[in-house]
Each structure stands twice: as structure tokens, then as C-alpha cells.
Amino acid sequence: MKEFGYVLTDPLGIHARPAGLLVKEAAKFKSSVKISKAGKSADAKRIFGVMGLQAKQGDTVTFTVEGEDEDAAAQALDAFMKANL
Amino acid sequence: MRLSDVLSVNCISLQASCQSRFEALRRLTGMLADAGLIYSKSEFLLSVLTREEEEPTALGQGVAVPHGRSAAVKRPCMALMTLTPGIDYGAADGLPVRIIFLLATPPDAADAHLQMLALVAGLVGAPGGPEKLLACRGAQELFQMCVSF
């Protein structure tokens, strides 16, 4: 299992567009990907779950990745967050 | 924020029949204007269409969340339309859209926008969410369903 945190820098937080892109990115991997904020957790492969977190600028989100390609997935998602949020 | 803070029953249209995404957005904008929630239909609609140009706002499962951030918006609010039949919305899953939540926010209300998205996500993301919304017979029933969530 791999876990990493990320502090959101985008002033708009995880709104519809990056949520859609994040879901697409997470879906590329076989591993399960969870994203959580302040104790609330969601499946990062489901857009409604991600949007339900209401993650805004300054919030810390934690990714928990588990599966055969967890290393690649964690790396890719970390890169995605840095590039988009 | 609760759905009842941003959605009123007079901004709900059930089983509308629209020829296109544009027609649906125009009618949704009209509902907000009639409710006195936006100052200028054309200005607000322009902000919505500009956003649509960037990337379609269909989320999958027949749901779309078009939105506009504009000085023409008095306060964070939304309008809801269910469509029969569904319309082509360029959704990634290829499904026609039958539920549209049009979100409206003034320019510096990023948090309110996220809160509204989260409310919509909770409503339609629950098991059978879209079907439950589509099964409502009238605006009042749909409104009650939304606000009691």
C-alpha cells in the first residue's frame, strides 16, 4: 500500500474539470485508489465521490493506493496533482 | 450550505423537451432570471457557454453540471432540469444527459461553487440517485427529494 498527502494550491479547489481528469488518471491503474479529506474518504475512480469531498485550496488530501501497480499509480497521481491542482 | 439554500421549487423544470444543449441552458438561465437571481440573462449565459467550450460538463450517468461565474449572479444558486428524451451532451460515457444542474455563482465564490458541486455529487452519487430524481412526478416532489437529502 502507498499513501501520500497533497496540499491543494488551486484557488478553485477540486472542481468539476480537475475532478474529471483525476478520475480518468486514477482509472488507468489496476490498484484501488482512495482520496480522503478530513476523515472522509472517496473512491478516486468515481467522479461523484471526488466532488463530494469539497476539497478546496489549502486542504490536505491523502491518497491511498493499493494493488499490483501501486508504485506507478502513486507516482502518476502525485505528478498529476502537482501539475493540475 | 444546504440544497434548500440554493435551489427553489420555481427553478425546477421536469421532463422538459429540448432540442439541444444550448436550448436547455437557455431555458435554465431563464428560470434563474425569472426568479430574480441573475441580473442579466445574456451575460450569465455567455459565462456558461464559455465554460462549456473549455470542456463539456457532463459527469456521466446522464448528469451534467454546467456553470457560470459572473458578476450577473446575485448569489450562489442553481436551477434543475430533467429532460425527456435525454440530449447529446458529449459525455465521456456516451450516455445522453437527462439531468442538468445549472450552477451560478458571483465571481469570488469559489467555495460556494465547490459546496454546490458537493451537494449535487451527494445527491446523484448515491445508489440509484439519478433514477430517483427522474422518477419524481412533479417539481414539488423533486424539490422535496433534493432538500431532504
gemmi code that builds the backbone of each chain (N, CA, C; Angstrom):
import gemmi

chains = {
    "A": [
        ("MET", (0.827, -1.199, 0.000), (0.000, 0.000, 0.000), (0.867, 1.257, 0.000)),
        ("LYS", (0.454, 2.237, -0.758), (1.204, 3.501, -0.795), (0.259, 4.618, -0.375)),
        ("GLU", (0.824, 5.553, 0.367), (-0.011, 6.664, 0.813), (0.773, 7.953, 0.646)),
        ("PHE", (0.117, 8.995, 0.183), (0.793, 10.291, 0.158), (-0.223, 11.404, 0.300)),
        ("GLY", (0.246, 12.502, 0.823), (-0.628, 13.645, 1.034), (-0.291, 14.751, 0.057)),
        ("TYR", (-1.249, 15.637, -0.148), (-1.014, 16.760, -1.045), (-1.851, 17.940, -0.579)),
        ("VAL", (-1.237, 19.112, -0.544), (-1.969, 20.317, -0.154), (-2.411, 21.036, -1.421)),
        ("LEU", (-3.698, 21.250, -1.551), (-4.237, 21.848, -2.768), (-3.838, 23.313, -2.896)),
        ("THR", (-3.350, 23.664, -4.082), (-2.934, 25.046, -4.310), (-3.880, 25.791, -5.249)),
        ("ASP", (-4.649, 25.048, -6.018), (-5.540, 25.707, -6.981), (-6.616, 26.498, -6.235)),
        ("PRO", (-6.769, 27.787, -6.559), (-7.773, 28.607, -5.867), (-9.200, 28.059, -6.006)),
        ("LEU", (-9.432, 27.265, -7.050), (-10.777, 26.743, -7.241), (-10.981, 25.368, -6.617)),
        ("GLY", (-9.936, 24.813, -6.034), (-10.056, 23.501, -5.411), (-10.309, 22.418, -6.452)),
        ("ILE", (-10.823, 21.287, -5.989), (-11.110, 20.189, -6.927), (-12.527, 20.391, -7.465)),
        ("HIS", (-12.632, 21.259, -8.488), (-13.943, 21.474, -9.095), (-14.162, 20.456, -10.214)),
        ("ALA", (-15.220, 20.644, -10.981), (-15.650, 19.579, -11.897), (-14.580, 19.159, -12.895)),
        ("ARG", (-13.862, 20.151, -13.461), (-12.910, 19.796, -14.507), (-11.743, 18.957, -13.985)),
        ("PRO", (-11.005, 19.415, -12.949), (-9.920, 18.568, -12.458), (-10.421, 17.265, -11.838)),
        ("ALA", (-11.632, 17.278, -11.291), (-12.186, 16.034, -10.731), (-12.316, 15.000, -11.849)),
        ("GLY", (-12.820, 15.442, -12.992), (-12.966, 14.539, -14.137), (-11.626, 14.015, -14.623)),
        ("LEU", (-10.634, 14.896, -14.655), (-9.300, 14.495, -15.105), (-8.642, 13.549, -14.104)),
        ("LEU", (-8.868, 13.820, -12.818), (-8.292, 12.973, -11.763), (-8.876, 11.561, -11.853)),
        ("VAL", (-10.173, 11.497, -12.049), (-10.845, 10.196, -12.155), (-10.291, 9.410, -13.350)),
        ("LYS", (-10.086, 10.116, -14.456), (-9.534, 9.465, -15.660), (-8.135, 8.931, -15.366)),
        ("GLU", (-7.343, 9.722, -14.660), (-5.967, 9.327, -14.335), (-5.974, 8.106, -13.415)),
        ("ALA", (-6.802, 8.147, -12.374), (-6.864, 7.033, -11.409), (-7.349, 5.751, -12.093)),
        ("ALA", (-8.233, 5.917, -13.067), (-8.820, 4.748, -13.734), (-7.811, 3.991, -14.594)),
        ("LYS", (-6.672, 4.634, -14.880), (-5.661, 3.975, -15.715), (-5.017, 2.798, -14.995)),
        ("PHE", (-5.111, 2.790, -13.669), (-4.389, 1.811, -12.877), (-5.291, 0.734, -12.308)),
        ("LYS", (-4.683, -0.448, -12.141), (-5.443, -1.581, -11.606), (-5.678, -1.403, -10.101)),
        ("SER", (-4.740, -0.732, -9.450), (-4.832, -0.569, -7.998), (-6.074, 0.209, -7.615)),
        ("SER", (-6.525, -0.053, -6.382), (-7.613, 0.761, -5.850), (-7.003, 2.091, -5.416)),
        ("VAL", (-7.729, 3.156, -5.638), (-7.242, 4.484, -5.264), (-8.309, 5.171, -4.432)),
        ("LYS", (-7.922, 5.535, -3.206), (-8.856, 6.281, -2.370), (-8.282, 7.673, -2.159)),
        ("ILE", (-9.187, 8.645, -2.121), (-8.776, 10.002, -1.791), (-9.576, 10.425, -0.574)),
        ("SER", (-8.897, 10.992, 0.409), (-9.649, 11.392, 1.596), (-9.259, 12.781, 2.055)),
        ("LYS", (-10.206, 13.399, 2.742), (-10.005, 14.740, 3.277), (-10.733, 14.823, 4.596)),
        ("ALA", (-10.013, 15.222, 5.622), (-10.606, 15.408, 6.946), (-11.434, 14.201, 7.375)),
        ("GLY", (-10.890, 13.021, 7.175), (-11.557, 11.822, 7.645), (-12.601, 11.256, 6.704)),
        ("LYS", (-12.939, 12.002, 5.672), (-13.935, 11.491, 4.722), (-13.199, 10.925, 3.513)),
        ("SER", (-13.598, 9.716, 3.124), (-12.874, 9.026, 2.068), (-13.764, 8.755, 0.867)),
        ("ALA", (-13.164, 8.770, -0.329), (-13.942, 8.504, -1.537), (-13.109, 7.691, -2.514)),
        ("ASP", (-13.808, 6.996, -3.379), (-13.143, 6.248, -4.449), (-12.721, 7.260, -5.505)),
        ("ALA", (-11.421, 7.351, -5.766), (-10.922, 8.355, -6.705), (-11.239, 8.010, -8.154)),
        ("LYS", (-11.837, 6.848, -8.366), (-12.225, 6.492, -9.727), (-13.684, 6.859, -9.999)),
        ("ARG", (-14.335, 7.452, -9.015), (-15.733, 7.854, -9.186), (-15.859, 9.355, -9.025)),
        ("ILE", (-16.333, 10.010, -10.054), (-16.337, 11.477, -10.033), (-17.228, 12.044, -8.945)),
        ("PHE", (-18.338, 11.391, -8.679), (-19.231, 11.938, -7.652), (-18.606, 11.830, -6.271)),
        ("GLY", (-17.813, 10.764, -6.090), (-17.119, 10.610, -4.814), (-16.103, 11.730, -4.611)),
        ("VAL", (-15.328, 11.984, -5.657), (-14.287, 13.015, -5.570), (-14.913, 14.389, -5.333)),
        ("MET", (-15.959, 14.695, -6.090), (-16.602, 16.007, -5.941), (-17.264, 16.174, -4.593)),
        ("GLY", (-17.693, 15.061, -4.035), (-18.362, 15.126, -2.739), (-17.435, 15.549, -1.607)),
        ("LEU", (-16.123, 15.476, -1.825), (-15.173, 15.847, -0.771), (-15.086, 17.348, -0.568)),
        ("GLN", (-15.498, 18.097, -1.586), (-15.485, 19.553, -1.454), (-14.082, 20.033, -1.069)),
        ("ALA", (-13.082, 19.538, -1.771), (-11.699, 19.839, -1.422), (-11.298, 21.190, -1.998)),
        ("LYS", (-10.945, 22.128, -1.116), (-10.629, 23.464, -1.606), (-9.167, 23.825, -1.372)),
        ("GLN", (-8.790, 24.962, -1.886), (-7.418, 25.428, -1.770), (-6.992, 25.427, -0.302)),
        ("GLY", (-5.813, 24.865, -0.060), (-5.313, 24.817, 1.314), (-5.634, 23.520, 2.041)),
        ("ASP", (-6.617, 22.772, 1.517), (-6.961, 21.493, 2.150), (-5.867, 20.473, 1.852)),
        ("THR", (-5.683, 19.543, 2.774), (-4.770, 18.426, 2.531), (-5.606, 17.212, 2.164)),
        ("VAL", (-5.289, 16.620, 1.017), (-5.960, 15.367, 0.638), (-4.917, 14.254, 0.723)),
        ("THR", (-5.385, 13.075, 1.090), (-4.493, 11.924, 1.203), (-4.925, 10.855, 0.221)),
        ("PHE", (-3.958, 10.364, -0.545), (-4.236, 9.281, -1.479), (-3.755, 7.978, -0.870)),
        ("THR", (-4.590, 6.952, -0.969), (-4.199, 5.619, -0.530), (-4.352, 4.701, -1.729)),
        ("VAL", (-3.231, 4.133, -2.149), (-3.222, 3.328, -3.359), (-2.831, 1.904, -3.002)),
        ("GLU", (-3.581, 0.945, -3.496), (-3.281, -0.442, -3.141), (-3.510, -1.373, -4.315)),
        ("GLY", (-2.463, -2.116, -4.680), (-2.604, -3.073, -5.774), (-1.279, -3.319, -6.480)),
        ("GLU", (-1.360, -4.093, -7.525), (-0.138, -4.550, -8.195), (0.663, -3.409, -8.830)),
        ("ASP", (0.000, -2.331, -9.202), (0.743, -1.225, -9.823), (0.728, 0.016, -8.941)),
        ("GLU", (0.733, -0.212, -7.632), (0.584, 0.912, -6.709), (1.736, 1.912, -6.799)),
        ("ASP", (2.928, 1.430, -7.089), (4.060, 2.373, -7.178), (3.860, 3.334, -8.330)),
        ("ALA", (3.557, 2.760, -9.480), (3.350, 3.590, -10.674), (2.160, 4.518, -10.477)),
        ("ALA", (1.115, 3.980, -9.869), (-0.106, 4.768, -9.662), (0.164, 5.943, -8.732)),
        ("ALA", (0.851, 5.674, -7.626), (1.126, 6.745, -6.659), (1.975, 7.834, -7.303)),
        ("GLN", (2.950, 7.400, -8.085), (3.834, 8.359, -8.745), (3.053, 9.221, -9.734)),
        ("ALA", (2.232, 8.558, -10.524), (1.456, 9.266, -11.550), (0.461, 10.229, -10.922)),
        ("LEU", (-0.184, 9.797, -9.842), (-1.189, 10.657, -9.207), (-0.535, 11.840, -8.519)),
        ("ASP", (0.617, 11.602, -7.943), (1.353, 12.703, -7.315), (1.729, 13.734, -8.380)),
        ("ALA", (2.208, 13.240, -9.512), (2.581, 14.133, -10.613), (1.352, 14.871, -11.127)),
        ("PHE", (0.248, 14.159, -11.227), (-0.998, 14.774, -11.695), (-1.410, 15.925, -10.784)),
        ("MET", (-1.386, 15.673, -9.475), (-1.817, 16.700, -8.522), (-0.925, 17.930, -8.632)),
        ("LYS", (0.374, 17.684, -8.742), (1.314, 18.816, -8.831), (1.079, 19.612, -10.108)),
        ("ALA", (0.730, 18.925, -11.176), (0.535, 19.605, -12.456), (-0.813, 20.321, -12.553)),
        ("ASN", (-1.815, 19.818, -11.855), (-3.180, 20.327, -12.061), (-3.831, 21.010, -10.870)),
        ("LEU", (-3.357, 20.720, -9.673), (-4.067, 21.246, -8.506), (-3.095, 21.831, -7.474)),
    ],
    "B": [
        ("MET", (-23.813, 24.836, 3.870), (-24.775, 25.098, 2.793), (-25.660, 23.875, 2.585)),
        ("ARG", (-26.926, 24.103, 2.425), (-27.848, 23.006, 2.113), (-28.483, 23.292, 0.751)),
        ("LEU", (-28.992, 22.254, 0.134), (-29.614, 22.436, -1.180), (-30.755, 23.436, -1.106)),
        ("SER", (-31.475, 23.455, -0.010), (-32.606, 24.380, 0.112), (-32.143, 25.834, 0.151)),
        ("ASP", (-30.841, 26.063, 0.410), (-30.323, 27.438, 0.398), (-30.117, 27.943, -1.020)),
        ("VAL", (-29.912, 27.035, -1.957), (-29.531, 27.458, -3.304), (-30.508, 27.029, -4.390)),
        ("LEU", (-31.444, 26.155, -4.038), (-32.403, 25.677, -5.036), (-33.819, 25.941, -4.546)),
        ("SER", (-34.632, 26.561, -5.395), (-36.028, 26.760, -5.024), (-36.914, 26.052, -6.041)),
        ("VAL", (-38.130, 25.751, -5.620), (-39.004, 24.922, -6.440), (-39.340, 25.593, -7.774)),
        ("ASN", (-39.318, 26.927, -7.818), (-39.613, 27.595, -9.089), (-38.428, 27.605, -10.049)),
        ("CYS", (-37.321, 26.987, -9.637), (-36.183, 26.840, -10.545), (-35.982, 25.380, -10.923)),
        ("ILE", (-37.090, 24.644, -10.899), (-37.037, 23.230, -11.277), (-37.977, 23.010, -12.446)),
        ("SER", (-37.483, 22.346, -13.476), (-38.315, 22.019, -14.629), (-38.231, 20.526, -14.866)),
        ("LEU", (-39.397, 19.888, -14.941), (-39.425, 18.434, -15.047), (-39.731, 17.988, -16.458)),
        ("GLN", (-39.076, 16.926, -16.876), (-39.390, 16.282, -18.156), (-39.498, 17.292, -19.298)),
        ("ALA", (-38.531, 18.192, -19.308), (-38.507, 19.181, -20.393), (-38.068, 18.490, -21.678)),
        ("SER", (-38.500, 19.059, -22.776), (-38.079, 18.531, -24.064), (-37.264, 19.596, -24.769)),
        ("CYS", (-35.980, 19.356, -24.926), (-35.101, 20.341, -25.563), (-34.400, 19.718, -26.756)),
        ("GLN", (-34.186, 20.539, -27.772), (-33.552, 20.023, -28.987), (-32.046, 19.940, -28.856)),
        ("SER", (-31.501, 20.744, -27.925), (-30.042, 20.832, -27.862), (-29.590, 21.251, -26.476)),
        ("ARG", (-28.283, 21.101, -26.261), (-27.682, 21.572, -25.025), (-27.927, 23.071, -24.856)),
        ("PHE", (-27.771, 23.806, -25.944), (-27.938, 25.249, -25.868), (-29.346, 25.628, -25.436)),
        ("GLU", (-30.337, 24.936, -25.995), (-31.723, 25.257, -25.630), (-31.951, 24.990, -24.144)),
        ("ALA", (-31.412, 23.887, -23.653), (-31.581, 23.558, -22.232), (-30.934, 24.634, -21.359)),
        ("LEU", (-29.735, 25.054, -21.746), (-29.024, 26.063, -20.948), (-29.746, 27.398, -20.981)),
        ("ARG", (-30.316, 27.718, -22.147), (-31.058, 28.974, -22.259), (-32.277, 28.938, -21.343)),
        ("ARG", (-32.982, 27.814, -21.335), (-34.185, 27.713, -20.501), (-33.845, 27.713, -19.014)),
        ("LEU", (-32.766, 27.039, -18.661), (-32.339, 27.034, -17.251), (-31.964, 28.441, -16.812)),
        ("THR", (-31.259, 29.158, -17.680), (-30.894, 30.552, -17.377), (-32.149, 31.388, -17.193)),
        ("GLY", (-33.132, 31.145, -18.050), (-34.390, 31.874, -17.962), (-35.073, 31.679, -16.609)),
        ("MET", (-34.986, 30.457, -16.073), (-35.606, 30.177, -14.764), (-34.936, 31.004, -13.677)),
        ("LEU", (-33.615, 31.086, -13.737), (-32.884, 31.866, -12.721), (-33.228, 33.348, -12.846)),
        ("ALA", (-33.354, 33.816, -14.085), (-33.699, 35.223, -14.305), (-35.109, 35.513, -13.793)),
        ("ASP", (-36.055, 34.620, -14.096), (-37.435, 34.818, -13.640), (-37.532, 34.822, -12.127)),
        ("ALA", (-36.621, 34.096, -11.494), (-36.619, 34.049, -10.029), (-35.867, 35.231, -9.438)),
        ("GLY", (-35.373, 36.115, -10.287), (-34.668, 37.307, -9.814), (-33.275, 37.026, -9.279)),
        ("LEU", (-32.673, 35.912, -9.723), (-31.378, 35.525, -9.157), (-30.193, 35.966, -10.004)),
        ("ILE", (-30.474, 36.372, -11.253), (-29.386, 36.907, -12.069), (-29.832, 38.223, -12.686)),
        ("TYR", (-28.851, 39.114, -12.847), (-29.153, 40.458, -13.345), (-29.299, 40.499, -14.856)),
        ("SER", (-28.518, 39.631, -15.529), (-28.506, 39.677, -16.986), (-28.439, 38.273, -17.562)),
        ("LYS", (-29.485, 37.894, -18.307), (-29.522, 36.555, -18.902), (-28.363, 36.365, -19.868)),
        ("SER", (-28.157, 37.360, -20.743), (-27.150, 37.189, -21.796), (-25.750, 37.107, -21.198)),
        ("GLU", (-25.478, 37.945, -20.189), (-24.145, 37.934, -19.583), (-23.880, 36.607, -18.896)),
        ("PHE", (-24.870, 36.136, -18.153), (-24.683, 34.872, -17.448), (-24.556, 33.707, -18.427)),
        ("LEU", (-25.436, 33.671, -19.418), (-25.405, 32.577, -20.402), (-24.057, 32.535, -21.117)),
        ("LEU", (-23.505, 33.704, -21.386), (-22.183, 33.768, -22.027), (-21.126, 33.091, -21.149)),
        ("SER", (-21.187, 33.341, -19.846), (-20.200, 32.718, -18.950), (-20.382, 31.197, -18.936)),
        ("VAL", (-21.619, 30.752, -19.018), (-21.896, 29.302, -19.021), (-21.371, 28.668, -20.306)),
        ("LEU", (-21.664, 29.315, -21.431), (-21.253, 28.751, -22.723), (-19.735, 28.778, -22.873)),
        ("THR", (-19.112, 29.822, -22.345), (-17.649, 29.901, -22.381), (-17.043, 28.719, -21.636)),
        ("ARG", (-17.615, 28.420, -20.499), (-17.123, 27.286, -19.719), (-17.358, 25.972, -20.463)),
        ("GLU", (-18.501, 25.843, -21.119), (-18.823, 24.618, -21.873), (-17.832, 24.392, -23.006)),
        ("GLU", (-17.350, 25.511, -23.583), (-16.388, 25.419, -24.679), (-15.090, 24.773, -24.215)),
        ("GLU", (-14.730, 25.031, -22.939), (-13.453, 24.506, -22.431), (-13.497, 22.991, -22.347)),
        ("GLU", (-14.561, 22.501, -21.802), (-14.735, 21.054, -21.692), (-16.187, 20.785, -21.305)),
        ("PRO", (-16.819, 19.789, -21.948), (-18.223, 19.521, -21.595), (-18.367, 19.203, -20.118)),
        ("THR", (-19.479, 19.612, -19.541), (-19.675, 19.452, -18.108), (-20.525, 18.228, -17.767)),
        ("ALA", (-20.608, 17.290, -18.703), (-21.321, 16.051, -18.388), (-20.443, 15.207, -17.471)),
        ("LEU", (-21.032, 14.657, -16.422), (-20.274, 13.899, -15.435), (-20.405, 12.389, -15.626)),
        ("GLY", (-21.285, 11.996, -16.526), (-21.558, 10.569, -16.650), (-22.887, 10.233, -15.998)),
        ("GLN", (-23.408, 9.082, -16.324), (-24.685, 8.602, -15.786), (-25.839, 9.548, -16.102)),
        ("GLY", (-25.705, 10.291, -17.197), (-26.806, 11.145, -17.631), (-26.949, 12.450, -16.881)),
        ("VAL", (-25.881, 12.858, -16.167), (-25.937, 14.081, -15.367), (-24.935, 15.109, -15.883)),
        ("ALA", (-25.341, 16.374, -15.922), (-24.421, 17.443, -16.308), (-24.487, 18.577, -15.295)),
        ("VAL", (-23.364, 19.250, -15.083), (-23.310, 20.385, -14.168), (-22.723, 21.623, -14.839)),
        ("PRO", (-23.417, 22.163, -15.848), (-22.930, 23.404, -16.444), (-22.907, 24.498, -15.380)),
        ("HIS", (-21.999, 25.454, -15.517), (-21.950, 26.501, -14.505), (-21.373, 27.782, -15.065)),
        ("GLY", (-21.738, 28.869, -14.429), (-21.214, 30.161, -14.822), (-20.810, 30.946, -13.590)),
        ("ARG", (-19.650, 31.606, -13.704), (-19.211, 32.531, -12.647), (-19.296, 33.904, -13.268)),
        ("SER", (-20.122, 34.758, -12.720), (-20.360, 36.022, -13.398), (-20.853, 37.067, -12.418)),
        ("ALA", (-20.501, 38.310, -12.722), (-20.996, 39.422, -11.906), (-22.506, 39.594, -12.088)),
        ("ALA", (-23.058, 38.870, -13.072), (-24.506, 38.948, -13.298), (-25.280, 38.088, -12.306)),
        ("VAL", (-24.550, 37.377, -11.438), (-25.214, 36.484, -10.485), (-25.329, 37.153, -9.125)),
        ("LYS", (-26.532, 37.182, -8.583), (-26.747, 37.861, -7.295), (-26.136, 37.093, -6.136)),
        ("ARG", (-26.392, 35.809, -6.109), (-25.872, 34.974, -5.027), (-25.796, 33.537, -5.538)),
        ("PRO", (-24.997, 32.677, -4.877), (-24.897, 31.290, -5.341), (-26.284, 30.643, -5.415)),
        ("CYS", (-26.566, 30.035, -6.562), (-27.883, 29.423, -6.738), (-27.799, 28.403, -7.865)),
        ("MET", (-28.835, 27.612, -8.009), (-28.848, 26.640, -9.100), (-30.258, 26.427, -9.633)),
        ("ALA", (-30.306, 25.938, -10.849), (-31.571, 25.551, -11.459), (-31.434, 24.097, -11.895)),
        ("LEU", (-32.529, 23.376, -11.865), (-32.502, 21.942, -12.160), (-33.511, 21.605, -13.240)),
        ("MET", (-33.078, 20.827, -14.191), (-33.982, 20.404, -15.262), (-33.801, 18.910, -15.507)),
        ("THR", (-34.925, 18.199, -15.603), (-34.824, 16.807, -16.068), (-35.402, 16.802, -17.483)),
        ("LEU", (-34.813, 15.995, -18.334), (-35.200, 16.027, -19.753), (-35.728, 14.691, -20.247)),
        ("THR", (-36.739, 14.799, -21.093), (-37.272, 13.634, -21.784), (-37.498, 14.021, -23.239)),
        ("PRO", (-36.818, 13.455, -24.198), (-35.750, 12.486, -24.006), (-34.438, 13.147, -23.594)),
        ("GLY", (-33.432, 12.345, -23.331), (-32.135, 12.905, -22.985), (-31.522, 13.571, -24.215)),
        ("ILE", (-30.533, 14.445, -23.966), (-29.882, 15.121, -25.080), (-28.401, 14.758, -25.148)),
        ("ASP", (-27.879, 14.843, -26.339), (-26.457, 14.590, -26.530), (-25.672, 15.723, -25.879)),
        ("TYR", (-24.728, 15.346, -25.020), (-24.002, 16.367, -24.262), (-22.500, 16.160, -24.354)),
        ("GLY", (-22.082, 15.246, -25.237), (-20.649, 14.989, -25.355), (-20.069, 14.296, -24.141)),
        ("ALA", (-20.889, 13.518, -23.438), (-20.414, 12.846, -22.226), (-19.419, 11.746, -22.592)),
        ("ALA", (-18.426, 11.566, -21.722), (-17.391, 10.555, -21.972), (-17.977, 9.149, -22.047)),
        ("ASP", (-19.034, 8.890, -21.272), (-19.639, 7.549, -21.305), (-20.655, 7.418, -22.435)),
        ("GLY", (-20.814, 8.479, -23.234), (-21.689, 8.406, -24.402), (-23.174, 8.462, -24.102)),
        ("LEU", (-23.527, 8.510, -22.820), (-24.956, 8.498, -22.482), (-25.571, 9.885, -22.674)),
        ("PRO", (-26.817, 9.922, -23.144), (-27.489, 11.219, -23.229), (-27.740, 11.762, -21.821)),
        ("VAL", (-27.771, 13.074, -21.716), (-27.971, 13.697, -20.415), (-29.448, 13.914, -20.169)),
        ("ARG", (-29.898, 13.512, -18.984), (-31.316, 13.693, -18.628), (-31.497, 14.556, -17.384)),
        ("ILE", (-30.396, 14.846, -16.715), (-30.480, 15.678, -15.501), (-29.425, 16.760, -15.610)),
        ("ILE", (-29.870, 18.018, -15.566), (-28.919, 19.122, -15.633), (-29.092, 20.024, -14.418)),
        ("PHE", (-27.984, 20.204, -13.700), (-27.949, 21.189, -12.615), (-27.144, 22.370, -13.139)),
        ("LEU", (-27.762, 23.521, -13.328), (-27.029, 24.712, -13.750), (-26.635, 25.486, -12.495)),
        ("LEU", (-25.326, 25.631, -12.272), (-24.840, 26.310, -11.066), (-24.436, 27.740, -11.410)),
        ("ALA", (-24.808, 28.665, -10.540), (-24.476, 30.064, -10.774), (-23.816, 30.655, -9.552)),
        ("THR", (-22.658, 31.296, -9.760), (-22.005, 31.953, -8.639), (-21.472, 33.316, -9.057)),
        ("PRO", (-21.451, 34.254, -8.095), (-20.751, 35.517, -8.341), (-19.255, 35.222, -8.480)),
        ("PRO", (-18.471, 36.194, -8.976), (-17.065, 35.915, -9.291), (-16.209, 35.367, -8.156)),
        ("ASP", (-16.327, 35.877, -6.946), (-15.398, 35.423, -5.897), (-16.036, 34.436, -4.946)),
        ("ALA", (-16.685, 33.441, -5.500), (-17.390, 32.480, -4.641), (-16.960, 31.059, -4.957)),
        ("ALA", (-15.655, 30.838, -5.024), (-15.142, 29.508, -5.364), (-15.613, 28.460, -4.357)),
        ("ASP", (-15.613, 28.836, -3.073), (-16.043, 27.884, -2.036), (-17.507, 27.508, -2.208)),
        ("ALA", (-18.341, 28.503, -2.497), (-19.774, 28.222, -2.677), (-19.971, 27.298, -3.875)),
        ("HIS", (-19.186, 27.528, -4.925), (-19.280, 26.673, -6.110), (-18.935, 25.231, -5.751)),
        ("LEU", (-17.845, 25.049, -4.998), (-17.441, 23.697, -4.587), (-18.503, 23.057, -3.702)),
        ("GLN", (-19.097, 23.855, -2.832), (-20.138, 23.310, -1.959), (-21.336, 22.843, -2.772)),
        ("MET", (-21.706, 23.632, -3.766), (-22.844, 23.236, -4.605), (-22.512, 21.961, -5.383)),
        ("LEU", (-21.287, 21.872, -5.894), (-20.870, 20.657, -6.613), (-20.957, 19.447, -5.686)),
        ("ALA", (-20.516, 19.650, -4.444), (-20.541, 18.547, -3.476), (-21.983, 18.125, -3.170)),
        ("LEU", (-22.882, 19.085, -3.080), (-24.291, 18.762, -2.823), (-24.861, 17.951, -3.989)),
        ("VAL", (-24.567, 18.392, -5.201), (-25.042, 17.668, -6.388), (-24.430, 16.270, -6.417)),
        ("ALA", (-23.136, 16.194, -6.125), (-22.443, 14.899, -6.137), (-23.075, 13.940, -5.139)),
        ("GLY", (-23.399, 14.458, -3.953), (-24.013, 13.608, -2.938), (-25.373, 13.111, -3.382)),
        ("LEU", (-26.122, 13.972, -4.027), (-27.480, 13.637, -4.465), (-27.466, 12.587, -5.569)),
        ("VAL", (-26.682, 12.821, -6.606), (-26.707, 11.887, -7.737), (-25.741, 10.737, -7.579)),
        ("GLY", (-24.769, 10.891, -6.669), (-23.780, 9.835, -6.474), (-24.278, 8.703, -5.592)),
        ("ALA", (-25.352, 8.947, -4.848), (-25.915, 7.889, -4.002), (-26.468, 6.788, -4.905)),
        ("PRO", (-26.509, 5.539, -4.408), (-27.020, 4.441, -5.253), (-28.416, 4.754, -5.790)),
        ("GLY", (-28.575, 4.620, -7.089), (-29.872, 4.893, -7.699), (-30.270, 6.346, -7.720)),
        ("GLY", (-29.299, 7.248, -7.453), (-29.594, 8.680, -7.377), (-30.299, 9.240, -8.594)),
        ("PRO", (-29.683, 9.102, -9.790), (-30.327, 9.663, -10.983), (-31.729, 9.096, -11.204)),
        ("GLU", (-31.895, 7.789, -10.996), (-33.210, 7.176, -11.240), (-34.256, 7.754, -10.297)),
        ("LYS", (-33.847, 7.975, -9.049), (-34.811, 8.516, -8.067), (-35.255, 9.911, -8.480)),
        ("LEU", (-34.308, 10.712, -8.959), (-34.657, 12.065, -9.389), (-35.610, 12.011, -10.582)),
        ("LEU", (-35.303, 11.123, -11.524), (-36.115, 11.036, -12.738), (-37.500, 10.477, -12.468)),
        ("ALA", (-37.649, 9.736, -11.361), (-38.950, 9.128, -11.057), (-39.925, 10.120, -10.427)),
        ("CYS", (-39.438, 11.303, -10.044), (-40.338, 12.267, -9.396), (-41.388, 12.768, -10.375)),
        ("ARG", (-42.613, 12.929, -9.870), (-43.741, 13.287, -10.746), (-43.941, 14.778, -10.900)),
        ("GLY", (-43.476, 15.549, -9.961), (-43.711, 16.987, -10.058), (-42.556, 17.747, -9.443)),
        ("ALA", (-42.524, 19.056, -9.723), (-41.435, 19.899, -9.235), (-41.355, 19.889, -7.716)),
        ("GLN", (-42.525, 19.897, -7.068), (-42.547, 19.915, -5.602), (-41.930, 18.632, -5.046)),
        ("GLU", (-42.279, 17.495, -5.648), (-41.751, 16.202, -5.191), (-40.235, 16.148, -5.410)),
        ("LEU", (-39.795, 16.636, -6.559), (-38.366, 16.645, -6.871), (-37.628, 17.575, -5.904)),
        ("PHE", (-38.226, 18.709, -5.629), (-37.634, 19.661, -4.687), (-37.506, 19.035, -3.302)),
        ("GLN", (-38.569, 18.382, -2.851), (-38.544, 17.740, -1.529), (-37.470, 16.676, -1.460)),
        ("MET", (-37.345, 15.935, -2.551), (-36.331, 14.885, -2.602), (-34.944, 15.495, -2.492)),
        ("CYS", (-34.719, 16.581, -3.206), (-33.409, 17.229, -3.185), (-33.092, 17.784, -1.800)),
        ("VAL", (-34.048, 18.462, -1.190), (-33.719, 19.165, 0.050), (-33.755, 18.268, 1.273)),
        ("SER", (-34.364, 17.107, 1.146), (-34.372, 16.229, 2.317), (-33.175, 15.290, 2.297)),
        ("PHE", (-32.402, 15.352, 1.252), (-31.202, 14.529, 1.149), (-30.182, 14.951, 2.216)),
    ],
}
model = gemmi.Model(1)
for chain_id, residues in chains.items():
    chain = gemmi.Chain(chain_id)
    for i, (resn, *xyz) in enumerate(residues, 1):
        res = gemmi.Residue()
        res.name, res.seqid = resn, gemmi.SeqId(i, " ")
        for name, pos in zip(("N", "CA", "C"), xyz):
            atom = gemmi.Atom()
            atom.name, atom.element = name, gemmi.Element(name[0])
            atom.pos, atom.b_iso = gemmi.Position(*pos), 0.0
            res.add_atom(atom)
        chain.add_residue(res)
    model.add_chain(chain)
structure = gemmi.Structure()
structure.add_model(model)
structure.setup_entities()
